[in-house]
Amino acid sequence: MRILVTGGTGFVGSHAALALRAAGHEVRLLVRNPAKLERVMAQHGAQAKEAFPDIVSGDVTDAAAVKQALSNCDGVVHSAAFVSTHKKDADNVISTNVGGTRNVIGQGCELGLKHLVHISSLAALFAPGLSSLTGEEPPTQSKSAYGQSKAAAEHFVRDLQSKGKPVSIIYPGSIIGPHDPGLSEPMNALRIFSSRMGVVTSTGTQFIDVRDIGSACVAILEKLDRPERILLGGHYYPWKELISTLYELTGRRLPYAPIPGPLLRLMGILGDAFITLTGVNIPITAEGTQYATRWVRSDDSKFETVLGLRFRHHRETLADSLHSLYAAGHIKRKHLGKLA
Ligand SMILES: NC(=O)c1ccc[n+]([C@@H]2O[C@H](COP(=O)([O-])OP(=O)(O)OC[C@H]3O[C@@H](n4cnc5c(N)ncnc54)[C@H](OP(=O)(O)O)[C@@H]3O)[C@@H](O)[C@H]2O)c1
């Protein structure tokens, strides 16, 4: 099949593109910056020009460029998004994530593509007080532009699903793994936990390996004959288990601060007030502390039952992520401990 991948210079898109190519598909990439593609693919040990000769230069907000990129394709993996929680980026986040999804997934359906994969987020489903995440939750009502953009894109794509269009949705949790071209929030959290200090609070977190998302994209395109919602939260770590697993892997006792959930949420509310007053972005927000202290497991069973795949072991994912943080200069060799 010929598959268009958007976001090929990003964390998920680069892995998805390489997984599709390894599975024998022709991959076309829509990228804004071919020079960045070369750098990102070099991290993977691939030569961009050789691995991906079929490049369309363009922006997902440009409907004509997207249409050109979609032409003669059998399928698409839409992974391009502007992932930012900075207030100054709000307009751009909405236009990229909502407008981009309309252009890529909407036009893909109009052109009659047979297989479409939209990368959503568990954050588009999460609401405090749920007991689990299943994919049947209504799109969330978020305060942040990023959350709103993912929810609006979710409404749009679900509407297409309800009309019988062949669009499947993947809902990743916090993504980690090798070769993150930037420093995404989950990888940054892992950097802080492994090199500075962790926090132990109520509930826990989920980490999904970026390579498992790449495999899921391939399996959806190759195997599914009906649209699906595939949740990929990944391994659930109660916060203390995350600290103890990092200790087992590295042999390093990591300092951590025990902070009760309600106190952390109060700090999040104060964090929001600080951001509003100063315009300075800090990682402690009301929404972020809701995720951190009230998270619930996602039902990831379709990865095995529908796609026929097996998750990578979560320790392998953590170990490879730490190696990758070190290779990118985000942590020091001493932080790898026994893994070095
Ligand atoms: N990372 C996570 O933990 C996580 C968790 C849940 C869901 N997700 C979702 O997974 C998807 C991929 O995220 P990621 O982690 O791979 O993000 P990423 O590493 O930041 O990559 C984003 C990609 O989107 C491209 N892009 C952004 N704006 C664009 C535009 N206007 N036109 C064309 N391309 C554009 C970027 O291109 P440039 O290189 O040119 O900037 C880059 O290739 C997103 O939908 C995100 O919401 C991510």
The ligand as a MOL file (V3000), in Angstrom:
LIG
                    3D

  0  0  0     0  0            999 V3000
M  V30 BEGIN CTAB
M  V30 COUNTS 48 52 0 0 0
M  V30 BEGIN ATOM
M  V30 1 N 3.9970 12.5270 22.9470 0
M  V30 2 C 3.0090 12.0990 23.7340 0
M  V30 3 O 3.2290 11.7350 24.8980 0
M  V30 4 C 1.5990 12.0160 23.2050 0
M  V30 5 C 0.6140 11.4910 24.0470 0
M  V30 6 C -0.6710 11.3500 23.5630 0
M  V30 7 C -0.9810 11.7260 22.2610 0
M  V30 8 N -0.0040 12.2530 21.4780 0 CHG=1
M  V30 9 C -0.3710 12.6230 20.1010 0
M  V30 10 O 0.4810 11.9320 19.2050 0
M  V30 11 C 0.6480 12.7050 18.0060 0
M  V30 12 C 2.1150 12.8510 17.7130 0
M  V30 13 O 2.7620 13.4880 18.8010 0
M  V30 14 P 4.3400 13.4960 18.9080 0
M  V30 15 O 4.6830 13.1920 20.3220 0
M  V30 16 O 4.9460 12.6900 17.8260 0 CHG=-1
M  V30 17 O 4.6240 15.0470 18.6500 0
M  V30 18 P 5.9530 15.7440 18.0920 0
M  V30 19 O 7.1470 14.9090 18.3350 0
M  V30 20 O 5.9100 17.1270 18.6260 0
M  V30 21 O 5.7190 15.7810 16.5220 0
M  V30 22 C 4.7450 16.5820 15.9570 0
M  V30 23 C 4.8550 16.4680 14.4540 0
M  V30 24 O 3.8080 17.2470 13.8860 0
M  V30 25 C 4.3710 18.0960 12.8940 0
M  V30 26 N 3.6080 19.3250 12.7510 0
M  V30 27 C 3.2440 20.2070 13.7070 0
M  V30 28 N 2.5570 21.2220 13.1590 0
M  V30 29 C 2.4750 20.9550 11.8350 0
M  V30 30 C 1.9020 21.6310 10.7460 0
M  V30 31 N 1.2390 22.7920 10.9110 0
M  V30 32 N 2.0120 21.0890 9.5140 0
M  V30 33 C 2.7000 19.9200 9.3270 0
M  V30 34 N 3.2700 19.2310 10.3170 0
M  V30 35 C 3.1600 19.7500 11.5580 0
M  V30 36 C 5.7800 18.3970 13.4360 0
M  V30 37 O 6.5310 18.9100 12.3660 0
M  V30 38 P 7.8320 19.8580 12.6140 0
M  V30 39 O 8.9270 18.8960 12.9000 0
M  V30 40 O 7.9720 20.5930 11.3450 0
M  V30 41 O 7.5220 20.7330 13.8030 0
M  V30 42 C 6.1710 17.0120 13.8930 0
M  V30 43 O 6.5680 16.2110 12.8010 0
M  V30 44 C -0.0720 14.0250 18.2690 0
M  V30 45 O -1.3510 13.9540 17.7180 0
M  V30 46 C -0.1770 14.0840 19.7810 0
M  V30 47 O -1.2840 14.8560 20.1840 0
M  V30 48 C 1.2790 12.4020 21.9080 0
M  V30 END ATOM
M  V30 BEGIN BOND
M  V30 1 1 1 2
M  V30 2 2 2 3
M  V30 3 1 2 4
M  V30 4 1 4 5
M  V30 5 2 4 48
M  V30 6 2 5 6
M  V30 7 1 6 7
M  V30 8 2 7 8
M  V30 9 1 8 9
M  V30 10 1 8 48
M  V30 11 1 9 10
M  V30 12 1 9 46
M  V30 13 1 10 11
M  V30 14 1 11 12
M  V30 15 1 11 44
M  V30 16 1 12 13
M  V30 17 1 13 14
M  V30 18 2 14 15
M  V30 19 1 14 16
M  V30 20 1 14 17
M  V30 21 1 17 18
M  V30 22 2 18 19
M  V30 23 1 18 20
M  V30 24 1 18 21
M  V30 25 1 21 22
M  V30 26 1 22 23
M  V30 27 1 23 24
M  V30 28 1 23 42
M  V30 29 1 24 25
M  V30 30 1 25 26
M  V30 31 1 25 36
M  V30 32 1 26 27
M  V30 33 1 26 35
M  V30 34 2 27 28
M  V30 35 1 28 29
M  V30 36 1 29 30
M  V30 37 2 29 35
M  V30 38 1 30 31
M  V30 39 2 30 32
M  V30 40 1 32 33
M  V30 41 2 33 34
M  V30 42 1 34 35
M  V30 43 1 36 37
M  V30 44 1 36 42
M  V30 45 1 37 38
M  V30 46 2 38 39
M  V30 47 1 38 40
M  V30 48 1 38 41
M  V30 49 1 42 43
M  V30 50 1 44 45
M  V30 51 1 44 46
M  V30 52 1 46 47
M  V30 END BOND
M  V30 END CTAB
M  END
